[in-house]
Structure formats: structure tokens, C-alpha cells
Amino acid sequence: MQKPGSEKKKYFVVRERAVPEVLLKVVEAKKLLDSGKVDTVQDAAERTGISRSSFYKYKDDIFPFHEETRGKTITFIIQMDDEPGLLSVVLQTIARFHGNILTIHQSIPINGVATLTLSVDILPGEGDAEAMVETIEQSEGIHYLKILGRE
């Protein structure tokens, strides 16, 4: 039996379209406060259309993906066409977004599709993991990209 308050934290990576509107508004309110456009939580809550209690309830539990992953390691899996140069495009994209590859494994292609598993360190203050993942996902020859975890 665990001690009260010592429950293990679980994290999820969720696409924006699956996030409840109130959580997106909390992120918006936090941005207003950080930017100095508003002075109080009450002002930020009013501007975004949420209650102060909703802000305080969720403020420590939601962060944009790119903010939360700076200085972190993310692991993801990619299914891609087995074409010369496509792996190079993925690796160049990671480098362009200041990611440092920690591990890489590519399976033997089956039916012309290879599976690539990568662990990437996002350097603090340097990389934009969200843009990196989007760029890879939109590259020609990429069928599937899923984030497996982050730490």
C-alpha cells in the first residue's frame, strides 16, 4: 500500500484536438500572465473565459509539448518507406531542431516499410520538439509517427 500523496505520476502525450477546451484556455491564460499582458490570475481567467478555480486546478498539470520537453528525452517510433535517403532526411530534421540522438534502431523492412525507433534529447533552450515531430510527420514517405514516452 502506498503512502497518501506518494502516488506515481503518469504522463500522457495527447493531440491538441483531444484536449478539453478548459485545459487549452488554462494554457492561454498562463501565456497571458507570462507575457505581462495581464497582471492577475483573475484578469487572465476573465480574458480566456474560465474561472479562477479552473486555472488553479489545472495550471500545474498542462504545458505545451515544446515547453515541457526542453532538456528532456523523447522516444518515438516511425514507420516509413524503405527508400534511400529517407532516414537521412529524418536525422537531418532532428539535427535542424537541435535534437541529440541518443539511440536509434531500424528494423529490417517488410513490404517496403521500415520501423525506426529513436530516443532524442531535446537540448534546453535550443530545440522545439513539437515543430520537429510535425516536420518529420509531414515528410514524404513517413506513414506513422507515435511518441512512446518522455522523461
N, C-alpha and C positions, 0 to 999 in steps of 0.2 A: 504494500500500500504506500502510495506517495504522500509526502507531507503536503498540507494545503499550501497552495501558491507555488509549488515546485513542478507543476505540470509542464511537460515538454512542449515547446513551441513548435507549431507546424506552419510552414510557409507554402503558398501556392503561387504559381505564375498563371495569371488569367488574362485573356484578351480583353481589351477595353470594352467591347460590346457586351461582355458578360458581367461587368461590374455594375452594381446597383447605382442609380443616379446620385443618391445621397453621398456615397463614397467619392464619386467624381467631384461633387461640389465641395467636399472637405479638402480635396487636393487643390481645387481652385481657391478656396479660402486661405489655405496655407501659402499659396503663391502670392496672394494679395498682401498678406501680412509680411512675408519675406521681402517683397519688393518695396514696402513702405507706402503703398498706395492707400492703405487704411492703417489706422493706429490701434484699433482694438478688435478683439475677437467678435464683439457684438457687431461692429461695422462690417467685418468680413462675412459674418453669418448672414446679415441682412442683405448684403450685395449679392450673395450666392443663393439666397433663398432657402437656407437651412436654419435650424435652431442652434443656439449656443451649445445646448446639451448634446446635440448630434456631433458638433465639431469636437467637443471634448471627449465624447465616447470613442470616436474613430481616429483622432488626429495622430496617434502613435501607431496605428495599425495599417495605414495605407501610404505608399510612396510611389511616385512614378518609377517605372522599372529602371531607367537610366540612372536616377539618383541613388537607388538602393544598391546598384551593382558596381558602382565605382569602388575600386580597391577590393573587389570580390572575385571569386571564381565561379564561372557558369559552365555547366556541362550540357551539351546539346547533341542531338542526333540529326543527321541529314540523309535523306535518300535522294540520290542524284544519278543522272545519266552517266554511264561509263564512257566518257569522251575525253580524248587527250586535251589537257589544258584546263578542264573544269575544276579539278582540285586546286590547281594553281590560282584560279580566279577566286575561290573561296579563301585561300590562305592570304592572298593579296588584300582582300577585303578586310580580313581580320587585322592585318598589319596597318592598313589605312586608318582604321578606327582605334589604333593604339592598343590592340589586344595582344597579349603574350600567350602563345600556345604552350600549354603545359603537357598535355597528352593528345595523341591523335592515333586513331585506329580506323583503317578502311577494310571492309570485308571484301571477299572475292565477289565480283559482280555476278548476279544471277539475272538472266533475261535482260542484260544490258543495263541493270540498275545496281549501283553500289551503295552500301550503307557506311556512313562516316560518323564516328563518334569523336567529339572534341571536348577538351576541357581548356577553357581560355581564362586567363587572368586579365581583368579589366583594370588598367593602371589608374590609381587615384588621381582625379582631376584631369585626366587625359582623355579617356575613351568614352564613347557613347554607345553602350551595349544595345540600346533599343534601335538606334539607327543601323548598327552593324547587322543585327539579326534581320531587320527589314530588308536591307540591301542584299544579304545572302538569299533570303527567301524569294526575292523578286528576280534573282539571276536566272537566265535561261538555262534549262537543264536541271534545275532544282525541283524535285517533286514534293518534298515534305521536309519540314524543319520543326523539331519539337525540343523545347527546353526540358531537360531531365531534372536539373537541380541547380542550386547555387549555394554558396557558403561564404 
